[in-house]
Amino acid sequence: MAEPEVKNRKPRLLILIDSDPRTSPRPAEALRVAGGIGVWEQVQVSVVLRHAASWAYSADAEGLKGGRMFRQFIGMVRESGGEVYLQASEETMQVIDAETLMQSNLKDSRLAELAAGADYLMRF
């Protein structure tokens, strides 16, 4: 039996968050997990805030459940080399600034590529 190929890269973790931070603390906890894993620097972390979860990027995100954690842990993910992407809904596109939407927007085709290239997937 052949030995498995040794990868010379960090394992890739995709964290897909689609729960609504207006009604659930799960998105904030998911970002806390992502930030903690990213700081460990043993795994390449990518986070996707999809549809309702993209409220975490709104100007009044601190008023949401666990909202104080959003800016802190989004920053931690990025500081450790990870990426945070958005797939905003029509509703959330109205409350997220245009520059953030342009820089962080993720199309479905790119999400499929990220998922296919991930060694691990967590969904919240």
N, CA, C and O atoms as CSV, one atom per row, in Angstrom:
chain,resi,resn,atom,element,x,y,z
A,1,MET,N,N,0.848,-1.183,0.000
A,1,MET,CA,C,0.000,0.000,0.000
A,1,MET,C,C,0.889,1.240,0.000
A,1,MET,O,O,1.870,1.310,0.740
A,2,ALA,N,N,0.547,2.193,-0.815
A,2,ALA,CA,C,1.331,3.423,-0.940
A,2,ALA,C,C,1.100,4.330,0.269
A,2,ALA,O,O,0.002,4.389,0.823
A,3,GLU,N,N,2.142,5.018,0.655
A,3,GLU,CA,C,2.049,5.988,1.738
A,3,GLU,C,C,1.263,7.209,1.258
A,3,GLU,O,O,1.395,7.604,0.099
A,4,PRO,N,N,0.450,7.811,2.125
A,4,PRO,CA,C,-0.256,9.028,1.714
A,4,PRO,C,C,0.742,10.152,1.450
A,4,PRO,O,O,1.795,10.234,2.082
A,5,GLU,N,N,0.389,10.998,0.521
A,5,GLU,CA,C,1.242,12.143,0.179
A,5,GLU,C,C,1.286,13.123,1.345
A,5,GLU,O,O,0.247,13.483,1.898
A,6,VAL,N,N,2.469,13.546,1.713
A,6,VAL,CA,C,2.633,14.511,2.800
A,6,VAL,C,C,2.391,15.905,2.235
A,6,VAL,O,O,2.987,16.298,1.232
A,7,LYS,N,N,1.523,16.626,2.885
A,7,LYS,CA,C,1.215,17.987,2.447
A,7,LYS,C,C,2.170,18.954,3.124
A,7,LYS,O,O,2.409,18.861,4.328
A,8,ASN,N,N,2.704,19.866,2.362
A,8,ASN,CA,C,3.614,20.883,2.914
A,8,ASN,C,C,2.874,22.186,3.151
A,8,ASN,O,O,3.405,23.264,2.887
A,9,ARG,N,N,1.671,22.091,3.639
A,9,ARG,CA,C,0.883,23.280,3.938
A,9,ARG,C,C,0.080,23.039,5.211
A,9,ARG,O,O,-0.113,21.905,5.649
A,10,LYS,N,N,-0.374,24.129,5.779
A,10,LYS,CA,C,-1.234,24.021,6.952
A,10,LYS,C,C,-2.590,23.451,6.519
A,10,LYS,O,O,-3.039,23.709,5.402
A,11,PRO,N,N,-3.236,22.688,7.386
A,11,PRO,CA,C,-4.603,22.258,7.081
A,11,PRO,C,C,-5.506,23.483,6.930
A,11,PRO,O,O,-5.288,24.508,7.576
A,12,ARG,N,N,-6.505,23.368,6.083
A,12,ARG,CA,C,-7.429,24.480,5.839
A,12,ARG,C,C,-8.770,24.203,6.495
A,12,ARG,O,O,-9.358,23.135,6.329
A,13,LEU,N,N,-9.240,25.195,7.247
A,13,LEU,CA,C,-10.528,25.117,7.927
A,13,LEU,C,C,-11.440,26.195,7.366
A,13,LEU,O,O,-11.084,27.373,7.344
A,14,LEU,N,N,-12.612,25.788,6.917
A,14,LEU,CA,C,-13.634,26.734,6.468
A,14,LEU,C,C,-14.741,26.737,7.506
A,14,LEU,O,O,-15.322,25.695,7.808
A,15,ILE,N,N,-15.028,27.907,8.048
A,15,ILE,CA,C,-16.122,28.063,9.001
A,15,ILE,C,C,-17.225,28.843,8.296
A,15,ILE,O,O,-17.071,30.019,7.964
A,16,LEU,N,N,-18.331,28.160,8.080
A,16,LEU,CA,C,-19.484,28.749,7.391
A,16,LEU,C,C,-20.516,29.115,8.444
A,16,LEU,O,O,-21.029,28.253,9.157
A,17,ILE,N,N,-20.811,30.403,8.530
A,17,ILE,CA,C,-21.758,30.899,9.530
A,17,ILE,C,C,-22.966,31.445,8.790
A,17,ILE,O,O,-22.855,32.393,8.013
A,18,ASP,N,N,-24.131,30.834,9.038
A,18,ASP,CA,C,-25.347,31.346,8.402
A,18,ASP,C,C,-26.490,31.566,9.388
A,18,ASP,O,O,-27.609,31.878,8.982
A,19,SER,N,N,-26.212,31.405,10.682
A,19,SER,CA,C,-27.236,31.706,11.680
A,19,SER,C,C,-27.310,33.222,11.890
A,19,SER,O,O,-26.353,33.947,11.615
A,20,ASP,N,N,-28.439,33.677,12.370
A,20,ASP,CA,C,-28.743,35.108,12.455
A,20,ASP,C,C,-28.312,35.679,13.811
A,20,ASP,O,O,-28.852,35.275,14.841
A,21,PRO,N,N,-27.351,36.609,13.831
A,21,PRO,CA,C,-26.891,37.180,15.105
A,21,PRO,C,C,-27.924,38.081,15.778
A,21,PRO,O,O,-27.716,38.497,16.918
A,22,ARG,N,N,-29.015,38.387,15.111
A,22,ARG,CA,C,-30.078,39.162,15.754
A,22,ARG,C,C,-30.879,38.296,16.711
A,22,ARG,O,O,-31.518,38.802,17.633
A,23,THR,N,N,-30.841,36.974,16.483
A,23,THR,CA,C,-31.644,36.065,17.300
A,23,THR,C,C,-30.832,34.970,17.990
A,23,THR,O,O,-31.370,34.227,18.811
A,24,SER,N,N,-29.555,34.864,17.669
A,24,SER,CA,C,-28.742,33.771,18.204
A,24,SER,C,C,-27.325,34.240,18.521
A,24,SER,O,O,-26.764,35.052,17.787
A,25,PRO,N,N,-26.745,33.737,19.607
A,25,PRO,CA,C,-25.349,34.050,19.909
A,25,PRO,C,C,-24.363,33.163,19.137
A,25,PRO,O,O,-23.152,33.348,19.260
A,26,ARG,N,N,-24.857,32.206,18.346
A,26,ARG,CA,C,-23.986,31.260,17.630
A,26,ARG,C,C,-22.988,31.939,16.686
A,26,ARG,O,O,-21.833,31.516,16.646
A,27,PRO,N,N,-23.376,32.974,15.925
A,27,PRO,CA,C,-22.374,33.611,15.049
A,27,PRO,C,C,-21.200,34.207,15.831
A,27,PRO,O,O,-20.051,34.094,15.404
A,28,ALA,N,N,-21.480,34.831,16.958
A,28,ALA,CA,C,-20.404,35.407,17.773
A,28,ALA,C,C,-19.509,34.300,18.323
A,28,ALA,O,O,-18.287,34.445,18.336
A,29,GLU,N,N,-20.093,33.212,18.770
A,29,GLU,CA,C,-19.305,32.097,19.279
A,29,GLU,C,C,-18.475,31.465,18.170
A,29,GLU,O,O,-17.335,31.062,18.400
A,30,ALA,N,N,-19.033,31.376,16.983
A,30,ALA,CA,C,-18.296,30.820,15.845
A,30,ALA,C,C,-17.082,31.682,15.514
A,30,ALA,O,O,-16.007,31.156,15.226
A,31,LEU,N,N,-17.248,32.996,15.555
A,31,LEU,CA,C,-16.115,33.891,15.301
A,31,LEU,C,C,-15.081,33.804,16.419
A,31,LEU,O,O,-13.884,33.932,16.165
A,32,ARG,N,N,-15.532,33.590,17.648
A,32,ARG,CA,C,-14.599,33.403,18.756
A,32,ARG,C,C,-13.770,32.138,18.539
A,32,ARG,O,O,-12.558,32.140,18.755
A,33,VAL,N,N,-14.420,31.071,18.118
A,33,VAL,CA,C,-13.713,29.826,17.816
A,33,VAL,C,C,-12.707,30.048,16.689
A,33,VAL,O,O,-11.558,29.617,16.781
A,34,ALA,N,N,-13.147,30.725,15.625
A,34,ALA,CA,C,-12.266,30.998,14.483
A,34,ALA,C,C,-11.053,31.815,14.910
A,34,ALA,O,O,-9.928,31.527,14.501
A,35,GLY,N,N,-11.282,32.835,15.733
A,35,GLY,CA,C,-10.168,33.657,16.217
A,35,GLY,C,C,-9.188,32.857,17.040
A,35,GLY,O,O,-7.977,33.013,16.889
A,36,GLY,N,N,-9.697,31.997,17.914
A,36,GLY,CA,C,-8.834,31.177,18.754
A,36,GLY,C,C,-8.022,30.171,17.959
A,36,GLY,O,O,-6.843,29.956,18.242
A,37,ILE,N,N,-8.644,29.557,16.972
A,37,ILE,CA,C,-7.924,28.607,16.122
A,37,ILE,C,C,-6.876,29.333,15.288
A,37,ILE,O,O,-5.762,28.838,15.114
A,38,GLY,N,N,-7.234,30.503,14.774
A,38,GLY,CA,C,-6.302,31.270,13.945
A,38,GLY,C,C,-5.056,31.689,14.695
A,38,GLY,O,O,-3.956,31.641,14.143
A,39,VAL,N,N,-5.208,32.100,15.940
A,39,VAL,CA,C,-4.069,32.530,16.757
A,39,VAL,C,C,-3.111,31.367,16.987
A,39,VAL,O,O,-1.907,31.579,17.134
A,40,TRP,N,N,-3.612,30.185,17.018
A,40,TRP,CA,C,-2.806,28.977,17.180
A,40,TRP,C,C,-1.800,28.827,16.036
A,40,TRP,O,O,-0.735,28.237,16.220
A,41,GLU,N,N,-2.132,29.356,14.865
A,41,GLU,CA,C,-1.280,29.391,13.668
A,41,GLU,C,C,-0.859,28.010,13.169
A,41,GLU,O,O,0.193,27.868,12.545
A,42,GLN,N,N,-1.670,27.004,13.440
A,42,GLN,CA,C,-1.414,25.671,12.916
A,42,GLN,C,C,-2.403,25.301,11.814
A,42,GLN,O,O,-2.257,24.273,11.153
A,43,VAL,N,N,-3.406,26.147,11.625
A,43,VAL,CA,C,-4.476,25.908,10.662
A,43,VAL,C,C,-4.759,27.209,9.926
A,43,VAL,O,O,-4.788,28.275,10.540
A,44,GLN,N,N,-4.967,27.130,8.618
A,44,GLN,CA,C,-5.366,28.305,7.836
A,44,GLN,C,C,-6.887,28.412,7.916
A,44,GLN,O,O,-7.601,27.512,7.474
A,45,VAL,N,N,-7.378,29.513,8.478
A,45,VAL,CA,C,-8.800,29.686,8.749
A,45,VAL,C,C,-9.432,30.653,7.751
A,45,VAL,O,O,-8.911,31.741,7.502
A,46,SER,N,N,-10.563,30.237,7.188
A,46,SER,CA,C,-11.405,31.116,6.376
A,46,SER,C,C,-12.800,31.085,6.979
A,46,SER,O,O,-13.306,30.024,7.345
A,47,VAL,N,N,-13.417,32.257,7.078
A,47,VAL,CA,C,-14.761,32.377,7.633
A,47,VAL,C,C,-15.659,32.999,6.576
A,47,VAL,O,O,-15.277,33.958,5.905
A,48,VAL,N,N,-16.851,32.444,6.437
A,48,VAL,CA,C,-17.849,33.022,5.539
A,48,VAL,C,C,-19.068,33.385,6.373
A,48,VAL,O,O,-19.692,32.522,6.992
A,49,LEU,N,N,-19.400,34.676,6.382
A,49,LEU,CA,C,-20.625,35.167,7.016
A,49,LEU,C,C,-21.678,35.222,5.913
A,49,LEU,O,O,-21.660,36.114,5.065
A,50,ARG,N,N,-22.586,34.265,5.938
A,50,ARG,CA,C,-23.510,34.071,4.822
A,50,ARG,C,C,-24.909,34.552,5.180
A,50,ARG,O,O,-25.447,34.218,6.235
A,51,HIS,N,N,-25.480,35.335,4.292
A,51,HIS,CA,C,-26.853,35.828,4.382
A,51,HIS,C,C,-27.104,36.530,5.717
A,51,HIS,O,O,-26.481,37.558,5.982
A,52,ALA,N,N,-27.992,36.014,6.563
A,52,ALA,CA,C,-28.334,36.717,7.812
A,52,ALA,C,C,-27.115,36.925,8.713
A,52,ALA,O,O,-27.061,37.905,9.456
A,53,ALA,N,N,-26.146,36.025,8.656
A,53,ALA,CA,C,-24.951,36.162,9.501
A,53,ALA,C,C,-24.142,37.402,9.158
A,53,ALA,O,O,-23.363,37.877,9.984
A,54,SER,N,N,-24.311,37.930,7.961
A,54,SER,CA,C,-23.553,39.123,7.571
A,54,SER,C,C,-23.979,40.365,8.345
A,54,SER,O,O,-23.356,41.417,8.204
A,55,TRP,N,N,-25.040,40.263,9.170
A,55,TRP,CA,C,-25.382,41.362,10.076
A,55,TRP,C,C,-24.214,41.664,11.005
A,55,TRP,O,O,-24.131,42.761,11.557
A,56,ALA,N,N,-23.320,40.716,11.183
A,56,ALA,CA,C,-22.145,40.921,12.038
A,56,ALA,C,C,-21.259,42.041,11.521
A,56,ALA,O,O,-20.449,42.580,12.275
A,57,TYR,N,N,-21.394,42.398,10.269
A,57,TYR,CA,C,-20.623,43.494,9.674
A,57,TYR,C,C,-21.383,44.814,9.663
A,57,TYR,O,O,-20.858,45.816,9.178
A,58,SER,N,N,-22.591,44.838,10.178
A,58,SER,CA,C,-23.369,46.081,10.156
A,58,SER,C,C,-22.792,47.091,11.135
A,58,SER,O,O,-22.053,46.733,12.052
A,59,ALA,N,N,-23.136,48.350,10.932
A,59,ALA,CA,C,-22.620,49.423,11.788
A,59,ALA,C,C,-23.061,49.248,13.238
A,59,ALA,O,O,-22.348,49.652,14.157
A,60,ASP,N,N,-24.230,48.650,13.446
A,60,ASP,CA,C,-24.725,48.470,14.818
A,60,ASP,C,C,-24.563,47.027,15.309
A,60,ASP,O,O,-25.378,46.544,16.094
A,61,ALA,N,N,-23.525,46.348,14.854
A,61,ALA,CA,C,-23.292,44.947,15.217
A,61,ALA,C,C,-23.113,44.748,16.716
A,61,ALA,O,O,-23.445,43.681,17.232
A,62,GLU,N,N,-22.600,45.737,17.420
A,62,GLU,CA,C,-22.383,45.581,18.854
A,62,GLU,C,C,-23.688,45.424,19.624
A,62,GLU,O,O,-23.686,44.928,20.751
A,63,GLY,N,N,-24.792,45.837,19.033
A,63,GLY,CA,C,-26.094,45.682,19.672
A,63,GLY,C,C,-26.692,44.296,19.484
A,63,GLY,O,O,-27.744,43.998,20.049
A,64,LEU,N,N,-26.044,43.451,18.705
A,64,LEU,CA,C,-26.546,42.099,18.455
A,64,LEU,C,C,-26.092,41.148,19.563
A,64,LEU,O,O,-25.248,41.503,20.385
A,65,LYS,N,N,-26.652,39.951,19.581
A,65,LYS,CA,C,-26.282,38.950,20.590
A,65,LYS,C,C,-24.800,38.600,20.463
A,65,LYS,O,O,-24.358,38.109,19.425
A,66,GLY,N,N,-24.046,38.854,21.514
A,66,GLY,CA,C,-22.606,38.605,21.486
A,66,GLY,C,C,-21.861,39.589,20.613
A,66,GLY,O,O,-20.718,39.339,20.228
A,67,GLY,N,N,-22.491,40.700,20.298
A,67,GLY,CA,C,-21.972,41.654,19.324
A,67,GLY,C,C,-20.609,42.246,19.616
A,67,GLY,O,O,-19.883,42.612,18.691
A,68,ARG,N,N,-20.247,42.347,20.888
A,68,ARG,CA,C,-18.919,42.903,21.211
A,68,ARG,C,C,-17.807,42.042,20.636
A,68,ARG,O,O,-16.702,42.529,20.397
A,69,MET,N,N,-18.094,40.768,20.413
A,69,MET,CA,C,-17.065,39.848,19.917
A,69,MET,C,C,-16.809,39.977,18.418
A,69,MET,O,O,-15.743,39.579,17.949
A,70,PHE,N,N,-17.752,40.517,17.658
A,70,PHE,CA,C,-17.614,40.515,16.200
A,70,PHE,C,C,-16.342,41.210,15.731
A,70,PHE,O,O,-15.507,40.592,15.070
A,71,ARG,N,N,-16.188,42.468,16.062
A,71,ARG,CA,C,-15.000,43.194,15.596
A,71,ARG,C,C,-13.710,42.592,16.143
A,71,ARG,O,O,-12.715,42.478,15.427
A,72,GLN,N,N,-13.734,42.209,17.415
A,72,GLN,CA,C,-12.543,41.645,18.043
A,72,GLN,C,C,-12.078,40.383,17.314
A,72,GLN,O,O,-10.903,40.270,16.965
A,73,PHE,N,N,-12.980,39.445,17.084
A,73,PHE,CA,C,-12.560,38.165,16.531
A,73,PHE,C,C,-12.428,38.177,15.014
A,73,PHE,O,O,-11.658,37.387,14.467
A,74,ILE,N,N,-13.152,39.044,14.319
A,74,ILE,CA,C,-12.898,39.216,12.879
A,74,ILE,C,C,-11.467,39.712,12.708
A,74,ILE,O,O,-10.740,39.239,11.835
A,75,GLY,N,N,-11.068,40.668,13.546
A,75,GLY,CA,C,-9.693,41.173,13.511
A,75,GLY,C,C,-8.674,40.093,13.836
A,75,GLY,O,O,-7.622,40.024,13.200
A,76,MET,N,N,-8.971,39.251,14.816
A,76,MET,CA,C,-8.043,38.176,15.180
A,76,MET,C,C,-7.854,37.190,14.035
A,76,MET,O,O,-6.738,36.738,13.783
A,77,VAL,N,N,-8.931,36.857,13.346
A,77,VAL,CA,C,-8.829,35.931,12.211
A,77,VAL,C,C,-7.906,36.529,11.154
A,77,VAL,O,O,-7.010,35.855,10.645
A,78,ARG,N,N,-8.133,37.787,10.833
A,78,ARG,CA,C,-7.325,38.435,9.788
A,78,ARG,C,C,-5.867,38.619,10.221
A,78,ARG,O,O,-4.957,38.424,9.415
A,79,GLU,N,N,-5.640,38.988,11.470
A,79,GLU,CA,C,-4.269,39.193,11.960
A,79,GLU,C,C,-3.444,37.908,11.929
A,79,GLU,O,O,-2.218,37.951,11.827
A,80,SER,N,N,-4.119,36.776,12.016
A,80,SER,CA,C,-3.402,35.499,11.985
A,80,SER,C,C,-3.333,34.914,10.572
A,80,SER,O,O,-3.001,33.742,10.395
A,81,GLY,N,N,-3.649,35.739,9.569
A,81,GLY,CA,C,-3.520,35.308,8.172
A,81,GLY,C,C,-4.765,34.709,7.574
A,81,GLY,O,O,-4.733,34.258,6.429
A,82,GLY,N,N,-5.863,34.685,8.305
A,82,GLY,CA,C,-7.117,34.144,7.796
A,82,GLY,C,C,-7.906,35.172,7.008
A,82,GLY,O,O,-7.550,36.349,6.952
A,83,GLU,N,N,-8.971,34.709,6.411
A,83,GLU,CA,C,-9.859,35.579,5.631
A,83,GLU,C,C,-11.268,35.513,6.198
A,83,GLU,O,O,-11.712,34.473,6.683
A,84,VAL,N,N,-11.964,36.646,6.127
A,84,VAL,CA,C,-13.376,36.706,6.490
A,84,VAL,C,C,-14.121,37.241,5.275
A,84,VAL,O,O,-13.863,38.352,4.812
A,85,TYR,N,N,-15.045,36.437,4.769
A,85,TYR,CA,C,-15.798,36.780,3.567
A,85,TYR,C,C,-17.260,37.022,3.916
A,85,TYR,O,O,-17.749,36.583,4.957
A,86,LEU,N,N,-17.946,37.727,3.024
A,86,LEU,CA,C,-19.374,38.007,3.166
A,86,LEU,C,C,-20.147,37.467,1.980
A,86,LEU,O,O,-19.696,37.535,0.836
A,87,GLN,N,N,-21.305,36.936,2.271
A,87,GLN,CA,C,-22.301,36.668,1.245
A,87,GLN,C,C,-23.571,37.329,1.762
A,87,GLN,O,O,-24.433,36.676,2.350
A,88,ALA,N,N,-23.668,38.618,1.536
A,88,ALA,CA,C,-24.759,39.413,2.086
A,88,ALA,C,C,-26.075,39.114,1.367
A,88,ALA,O,O,-26.101,38.806,0.175
A,89,SER,N,N,-27.146,39.213,2.115
A,89,SER,CA,C,-28.487,39.107,1.537
A,89,SER,C,C,-28.898,40.498,1.071
A,89,SER,O,O,-28.203,41.478,1.341
A,90,GLU,N,N,-30.017,40.584,0.377
A,90,GLU,CA,C,-30.500,41.907,-0.057
A,90,GLU,C,C,-30.714,42.817,1.142
A,90,GLU,O,O,-30.426,44.012,1.073
A,91,GLU,N,N,-31.212,42.266,2.232
A,91,GLU,CA,C,-31.471,43.052,3.433
A,91,GLU,C,C,-30.177,43.545,4.072
A,91,GLU,O,O,-30.083,44.717,4.438
A,92,THR,N,N,-29.186,42.684,4.214
A,92,THR,CA,C,-27.957,43.092,4.883
A,92,THR,C,C,-27.079,43.971,3.997
A,92,THR,O,O,-26.234,44.709,4.504
A,93,MET,N,N,-27.265,43.901,2.696
A,93,MET,CA,C,-26.498,44.786,1.812
A,93,MET,C,C,-26.799,46.256,2.109
A,93,MET,O,O,-25.978,47.130,1.831
A,94,GLN,N,N,-27.969,46.521,2.668
A,94,GLN,CA,C,-28.373,47.885,2.973
A,94,GLN,C,C,-27.688,48.447,4.211
A,94,GLN,O,O,-27.634,49.664,4.385
A,95,VAL,N,N,-27.160,47.572,5.079
A,95,VAL,CA,C,-26.588,48.038,6.346
A,95,VAL,C,C,-25.080,47.853,6.433
A,95,VAL,O,O,-24.475,48.181,7.454
A,96,ILE,N,N,-24.472,47.338,5.389
A,96,ILE,CA,C,-23.018,47.148,5.358
A,96,ILE,C,C,-22.439,48.154,4.375
A,96,ILE,O,O,-22.962,48.317,3.273
A,97,ASP,N,N,-21.357,48.831,4.768
A,97,ASP,CA,C,-20.811,49.866,3.895
A,97,ASP,C,C,-20.288,49.257,2.593
A,97,ASP,O,O,-19.837,48.113,2.558
A,98,ALA,N,N,-20.360,50.050,1.534
A,98,ALA,CA,C,-20.032,49.586,0.184
A,98,ALA,C,C,-18.592,49.089,0.068
A,98,ALA,O,O,-18.337,48.099,-0.618
A,99,GLU,N,N,-17.659,49.756,0.721
A,99,GLU,CA,C,-16.248,49.348,0.646
A,99,GLU,C,C,-16.052,47.939,1.212
A,99,GLU,O,O,-15.342,47.121,0.626
A,100,THR,N,N,-16.680,47.664,2.344
A,100,THR,CA,C,-16.586,46.336,2.945
A,100,THR,C,C,-17.198,45.292,2.025
A,100,THR,O,O,-16.646,44.206,1.850
A,101,LEU,N,N,-18.346,45.628,1.437
A,101,LEU,CA,C,-18.981,44.692,0.502
A,101,LEU,C,C,-18.069,44.389,-0.681
A,101,LEU,O,O,-17.951,43.237,-1.098
A,102,MET,N,N,-17.432,45.411,-1.216
A,102,MET,CA,C,-16.560,45.225,-2.376
A,102,MET,C,C,-15.330,44.385,-2.018
A,102,MET,O,O,-14.914,43.539,-2.809
A,103,GLN,N,N,-14.755,44.603,-0.855
A,103,GLN,CA,C,-13.529,43.910,-0.464
A,103,GLN,C,C,-13.770,42.482,0.005
A,103,GLN,O,O,-12.908,41.620,-0.172
A,104,SER,N,N,-14.911,42.226,0.591
A,104,SER,CA,C,-15.133,40.938,1.251
A,104,SER,C,C,-16.198,40.070,0.604
A,104,SER,O,O,-16.450,38.958,1.070
A,105,ASN,N,N,-16.830,40.554,-0.462
A,105,ASN,CA,C,-17.916,39.810,-1.091
A,105,ASN,C,C,-17.416,38.492,-1.677
A,105,ASN,O,O,-16.321,38.425,-2.237
A,106,LEU,N,N,-18.217,37.464,-1.544
A,106,LEU,CA,C,-17.847,36.128,-2.003
A,106,LEU,C,C,-18.965,35.574,-2.876
A,106,LEU,O,O,-20.114,35.494,-2.442
A,107,LYS,N,N,-18.637,35.198,-4.082
A,107,LYS,CA,C,-19.609,34.586,-4.981
A,107,LYS,C,C,-19.736,33.101,-4.669
A,107,LYS,O,O,-18.830,32.502,-4.091
A,108,ASP,N,N,-20.863,32.512,-5.052
A,108,ASP,CA,C,-21.102,31.094,-4.792
A,108,ASP,C,C,-20.016,30.209,-5.388
A,108,ASP,O,O,-19.629,29.211,-4.781
A,109,SER,N,N,-19.523,30.563,-6.566
A,109,SER,CA,C,-18.486,29.743,-7.206
A,109,SER,C,C,-17.199,29.733,-6.371
A,109,SER,O,O,-16.533,28.702,-6.271
A,110,ARG,N,N,-16.853,30.862,-5.783
A,110,ARG,CA,C,-15.657,30.932,-4.934
A,110,ARG,C,C,-15.881,30.177,-3.623
A,110,ARG,O,O,-14.960,29.547,-3.105
A,111,LEU,N,N,-17.104,30.240,-3.084
A,111,LEU,CA,C,-17.422,29.469,-1.884
A,111,LEU,C,C,-17.254,27.980,-2.166
A,111,LEU,O,O,-16.724,27.247,-1.332
A,112,ALA,N,N,-17.698,27.534,-3.322
A,112,ALA,CA,C,-17.536,26.124,-3.696
A,112,ALA,C,C,-16.059,25.744,-3.769
A,112,ALA,O,O,-15.678,24.650,-3.352
A,113,GLU,N,N,-15.228,26.640,-4.297
A,113,GLU,CA,C,-13.778,26.386,-4.352
A,113,GLU,C,C,-13.184,26.294,-2.949
A,113,GLU,O,O,-12.379,25.407,-2.667
A,114,LEU,N,N,-13.586,27.214,-2.074
A,114,LEU,CA,C,-13.088,27.189,-0.694
A,114,LEU,C,C,-13.484,25.889,0.002
A,114,LEU,O,O,-12.674,25.270,0.692
A,115,ALA,N,N,-14.739,25.485,-0.187
A,115,ALA,CA,C,-15.224,24.260,0.446
A,115,ALA,C,C,-14.486,23.038,-0.099
A,115,ALA,O,O,-14.126,22.139,0.660
A,116,ALA,N,N,-14.264,23.006,-1.397
A,116,ALA,CA,C,-13.568,21.869,-2.006
A,116,ALA,C,C,-12.110,21.790,-1.546
A,116,ALA,O,O,-11.555,20.697,-1.423
A,117,GLY,N,N,-11.494,22.938,-1.294
A,117,GLY,CA,C,-10.094,22.971,-0.875
A,117,GLY,C,C,-9.884,22.848,0.620
A,117,GLY,O,O,-8.750,22.739,1.087
A,118,ALA,N,N,-10.978,22.865,1.377
A,118,ALA,CA,C,-10.866,22.803,2.834
A,118,ALA,C,C,-10.652,21.363,3.303
A,118,ALA,O,O,-11.234,20.421,2.766
A,119,ASP,N,N,-9.814,21.224,4.304
A,119,ASP,CA,C,-9.632,19.927,4.934
A,119,ASP,C,C,-10.728,19.677,5.975
A,119,ASP,O,O,-11.089,18.534,6.255
A,120,TYR,N,N,-11.243,20.766,6.536
A,120,TYR,CA,C,-12.274,20.691,7.563
A,120,TYR,C,C,-13.300,21.779,7.311
A,120,TYR,O,O,-12.968,22.859,6.822
A,121,LEU,N,N,-14.553,21.487,7.647
A,121,LEU,CA,C,-15.646,22.442,7.518
A,121,LEU,C,C,-16.448,22.435,8.807
A,121,LEU,O,O,-16.835,21.383,9.314
A,122,MET,N,N,-16.690,23.637,9.328
A,122,MET,CA,C,-17.568,23.793,10.493
A,122,MET,C,C,-18.700,24.720,10.071
A,122,MET,O,O,-18.479,25.732,9.406
A,123,ARG,N,N,-19.910,24.360,10.467
A,123,ARG,CA,C,-21.063,25.195,10.109
A,123,ARG,C,C,-21.821,25.581,11.367
A,123,ARG,O,O,-22.140,24.746,12.213
A,124,PHE,N,N,-22.100,26.884,11.462
A,124,PHE,CA,C,-22.832,27.420,12.600
A,124,PHE,C,C,-24.082,28.127,12.125
A,124,PHE,O,O,-24.842,28.651,12.939
